[in-house]
Amino acid sequence: MPFTYYPGRESAWLLAQMMAGDTPVPALRAGRAAPLMGRPVLQPLIAACGGTLRQRDVLALAHAQNAGLWEGASPAGLKALEPVFGADWHDYTLSLTEWGSREDWRFDQISRPGCNLVLQVGFPSAHAQVFGKLFASDMRRKLEYRYHPIRRDGPPTLAWVRLDVDLETGTALIEEVQSDWLRLAARQAQRAVRRGAQDRELRTLVAYEQALVAEYAKVWPRAALLAALFLLREEFAVRDIWMHQPAAGARLKGIDGTHPPRSLYTSLPKAFCFAPTRDAPPFLCRTRKRHLAQLRRDPGPLFWRLAF
């Protein structure tokens, strides 16, 4: 599946989901959409809307690649699209697989017996063109961790999101947001330096790793989480989305070794308007009741929650 990301798209998409229709700006500033109202992608539209945001204009910002939505936009909405069209766009490729099994669910760091749906985010086409020119085919293998849920063919997997989806209740838990490629590219560049690699190989690896960081390090978590929310909300009609808090999530999933980057489970969900809560997804309250009771002995939130 194609998926387009441009800076700030998540802000416009979230705001469109939170609006029941055309809404006065003061009402939005006073509600749960307040954190979005200062985002750069929305500022031109808010400044020119005359005090009331049209949901159609916000949708046009959230789906700027869809020319059909431009036709219904107001002059203010069309004007607000201009900075978006001038930004850097990434044409990711999304694919699906599964992870885990009912027998080994604890080993697979899943929160309840069963397996997860995995949304894989493949690199944009521009990356494939550059990567193919710089490296031989075996370099891809060195930048992938084969024990993780990555694609073996097609665009390399930049990141993935593991999901526990309960369609009966319209509920989903985001189990994990992760990327190996940038971390392994940095490791390859460091190894080349340590072993005294030849000048051309060293320059290529270091330049590639620096370009990766500049292009994707800040972008991939937001693009991956937005793609997951888009899938859950617009394809599966899920209305109640949960995400782990760092410490509670690690204990519930049985992570004993190195924990994932804390920012992926703190600043990232906060940027997407998830609210901290001591409640838990209903399906975990049934299957992990005792473990949740143990977690509640400690102060602080257990999960993040975003309800539409």
C-alpha positions in Angstrom: 0.0 0.0 0.0 1.4 3.5 -0.8 1.6 5.9 2.1 2.6 9.6 1.7 4.1 11.5 4.6 5.0 15.2 4.7 6.0 17.3 7.7 3.0 17.9 10.1 0.6 15.5 8.3 -0.2 13.8 11.6 -1.4 17.1 13.1 -3.9 17.8 10.4 -5.1 14.2 10.3 -5.6 14.1 14.1 -7.4 17.4 14.1 -9.7 16.2 11.3 -10.5 13.1 13.3 -11.4 15.1 16.4 -13.7 17.5 14.6 -17.4 16.6 14.4 -17.8 19.3 11.6 -16.9 23.0 11.2 -15.8 24.2 14.6 -15.0 27.6 16.1 -11.3 27.9 16.8 -11.8 28.9 20.5 -13.7 25.6 21.1 -10.8 23.7 19.6 -8.3 25.5 21.7 -10.4 24.7 24.8 -10.7 21.0 24.1 -8.4 18.0 23.6 -7.2 19.4 20.2 -5.5 22.3 22.0 -2.0 20.8 21.6 -2.5 20.7 17.8 -3.5 24.3 17.4 0.0 25.7 17.5 1.5 23.2 15.0 3.1 24.9 11.9 1.1 23.0 9.3 -2.1 24.3 10.8 -1.1 27.9 11.5 -1.8 29.4 8.0 -5.2 27.9 8.0 -6.1 29.0 11.5 -4.9 32.5 10.8 -7.1 32.8 7.6 -10.2 30.9 8.6 -12.1 33.8 10.0 -12.5 32.2 13.5 -14.1 28.9 12.4 -12.2 26.0 11.0 -13.9 24.1 8.1 -13.4 20.3 8.5 -13.1 20.1 4.7 -10.1 22.4 4.8 -8.4 20.3 7.5 -9.1 17.1 5.6 -7.4 18.7 2.5 -4.3 19.4 4.7 -4.4 15.8 6.0 -4.7 14.3 2.6 -2.9 16.8 0.4 -1.9 14.0 -2.0 -5.7 13.6 -2.9 -6.5 16.2 -5.5 -10.2 15.4 -5.1 -10.2 17.1 -1.7 -8.7 20.3 -3.0 -11.9 21.0 -4.9 -14.0 21.4 -1.7 -11.4 23.6 0.1 -12.0 27.2 0.7 -9.6 30.0 -0.5 -8.1 29.9 3.0 -7.7 26.1 2.8 -6.0 26.3 -0.7 -3.7 29.0 0.6 -2.7 26.8 3.6 -1.8 23.9 1.2 0.9 25.9 -0.5 3.6 25.3 2.2 2.7 21.6 2.3 3.3 21.4 -1.5 6.7 23.0 -0.9 7.8 20.5 1.8 9.7 17.3 1.4 7.4 14.3 0.8 8.2 10.7 1.4 6.4 8.0 -0.6 6.6 5.0 1.8 5.3 1.5 1.0 3.2 -0.2 3.7 2.9 -4.0 4.0 1.5 -6.4 6.6 2.7 -9.5 8.2 2.3 -11.3 11.6 4.5 -11.8 14.6 4.5 -14.3 17.4 2.5 -17.4 18.3 0.1 -18.5 21.1 2.7 -20.9 22.4 5.7 -18.5 22.5 3.9 -15.2 23.1 5.9 -14.3 26.2 9.2 -14.8 24.4 7.9 -12.7 21.5 7.2 -9.8 23.9 3.4 -9.8 23.3 1.0 -8.6 26.0 -1.4 -11.5 25.8 -1.5 -15.0 24.2 -1.7 -14.9 20.5 0.1 -13.0 17.8 0.4 -9.4 16.5 -0.4 -7.8 13.2 2.7 -6.0 12.0 2.6 -2.9 9.8 5.9 -2.6 7.9 7.0 0.8 6.6 9.2 0.4 3.6 11.8 3.0 2.5 10.7 5.7 0.0 11.7 5.2 -3.7 14.4 7.9 -3.4 16.3 5.8 -0.9 16.3 2.7 -3.1 17.9 4.7 -6.0 20.7 6.0 -3.8 21.3 2.8 -1.9 21.5 0.7 -5.1 24.2 3.1 -6.5 26.3 3.1 -3.4 26.4 -0.5 -2.2 26.5 -4.1 -3.4 23.4 -6.3 -2.9 24.8 -7.9 0.3 24.8 -4.6 2.2 21.1 -4.9 2.7 21.6 -8.1 4.7 24.0 -6.2 7.0 21.5 -3.5 7.8 18.6 -5.9 8.6 18.0 -8.0 11.7 16.5 -11.2 10.3 14.8 -12.1 13.6 12.5 -9.1 13.4 9.4 -8.8 11.3 10.9 -7.2 8.2 10.3 -7.7 4.5 12.7 -9.9 2.7 11.9 -8.5 -0.7 10.7 -5.2 -2.1 11.7 -1.9 -0.4 13.8 -2.5 2.8 11.9 -2.0 6.0 12.7 1.3 7.6 10.4 0.7 10.6 7.5 -1.4 11.8 4.6 -1.2 14.3 3.3 -4.2 16.1 -0.5 -4.1 16.8 -2.9 -6.2 18.9 -6.2 -5.5 17.3 -9.6 -6.6 18.7 -12.2 -5.8 16.1 -15.1 -7.0 18.2 -14.7 -4.1 20.6 -13.1 -1.7 18.1 -10.0 -1.5 20.3 -6.3 -1.8 19.5 -3.0 -1.8 21.4 0.2 -0.5 19.8 2.7 -3.0 21.2 5.9 -1.7 19.6 7.3 1.0 17.3 10.8 0.1 16.1 13.5 0.5 13.5 16.7 -1.4 13.1 18.1 0.1 9.9 19.5 3.4 11.2 21.0 1.8 14.3 22.7 -0.9 12.2 23.9 1.6 9.6 25.6 3.6 12.4 27.2 0.3 13.6 28.6 -0.5 10.2 30.1 3.0 9.8 31.7 2.7 13.3 33.1 -0.7 12.4 34.6 0.7 9.2 36.4 3.4 11.1 37.7 0.9 13.7 39.1 -1.5 11.1 40.7 1.2 9.0 38.6 0.7 6.0 39.8 2.0 2.6 39.1 5.6 2.0 36.3 5.1 -0.5 34.4 2.5 1.6 34.8 4.6 4.7 33.6 7.8 3.0 30.6 6.0 1.5 29.5 4.4 4.7 29.9 7.5 6.8 28.2 9.8 4.2 25.3 7.3 3.8 24.8 7.0 7.6 24.9 10.8 8.0 22.4 11.2 5.2 20.1 8.6 6.8 20.1 10.4 10.1 19.4 13.8 8.4 16.6 12.5 6.3 14.8 9.9 8.5 15.9 10.0 12.2 13.3 12.6 13.2 10.7 11.6 10.7 10.4 7.8 10.8 8.7 7.5 14.3 6.0 10.0 13.3 5.5 8.5 9.9 5.3 5.0 11.3 2.8 5.9 14.1 0.6 7.9 11.7 0.6 5.0 9.2 -0.5 2.7 12.1 -3.3 5.1 13.2 -4.4 5.6 9.6 -4.7 1.8 9.2 -6.5 1.3 12.5 -8.9 4.2 12.1 -9.7 4.4 8.4 -9.3 0.7 7.4 -10.3 -1.2 10.5 -12.7 1.4 12.0 -11.0 1.1 15.4 -12.0 4.0 17.7 -10.1 3.2 20.9 -6.3 3.0 20.5 -3.9 2.3 23.4 -0.1 2.4 23.7 2.3 1.2 26.3 4.0 3.4 28.9 7.8 2.6 29.1 8.1 0.9 32.5 4.7 -0.8 32.7 4.9 -1.9 29.1 8.3 -3.5 29.6 7.1 -5.4 32.6 3.9 -6.6 31.0 5.8 -7.8 27.9 8.6 -9.4 29.9 11.4 -7.3 28.5 14.4 -8.1 30.8 17.3 -6.8 28.7 17.8 -3.6 26.9 14.7 -1.5 26.8 13.5 0.4 23.6 14.2 4.1 23.3 12.2 5.8 26.0 11.1 8.7 23.7 9.1 6.2 21.5 6.8 5.6 24.5 6.8 9.1 26.0 7.2 12.1 23.7 5.9 10.3 20.6 2.5 9.3 21.9 2.2 12.7 23.6 2.8 14.4 20.3 -0.1 12.4 18.9 -2.4 13.6 21.7 -2.5 10.2 23.5 -3.5 10.8 27.1 -1.8 9.0 30.0 -4.1 6.6 32.0 -4.1 4.0 34.7 -6.9 2.1 32.8 -6.0 -0.7 30.4 -7.4 -2.1 27.2 -10.5 -4.2 27.9 -9.1 -7.4 26.3 -6.1 -7.2 28.6 -8.3 -6.7 31.7 -9.7 -10.2 30.9 -6.5 -12.0 30.0 -3.8 -10.3 32.2 -6.0 -9.3 35.2 -3.5 -10.5 37.8 -0.5 -8.8 36.1 -2.3 -5.5 35.7 -3.2 -5.6 39.4 0.5 -5.9 40.2 1.4 -3.0 38.0 -1.3 -0.8 39.6 0.5 -1.1 43.0 3.0 1.4 41.6 2.0 5.0 41.0 1.8 6.5 37.6 0.1 5.7 34.3 0.1 2.2 32.8 -0.9 3.1 29.2 -1.5 5.9 26.8 -5.0 6.2 25.2 -6.4 7.9 22.1 -10.1 7.6 21.7 -12.1 8.9 18.6 
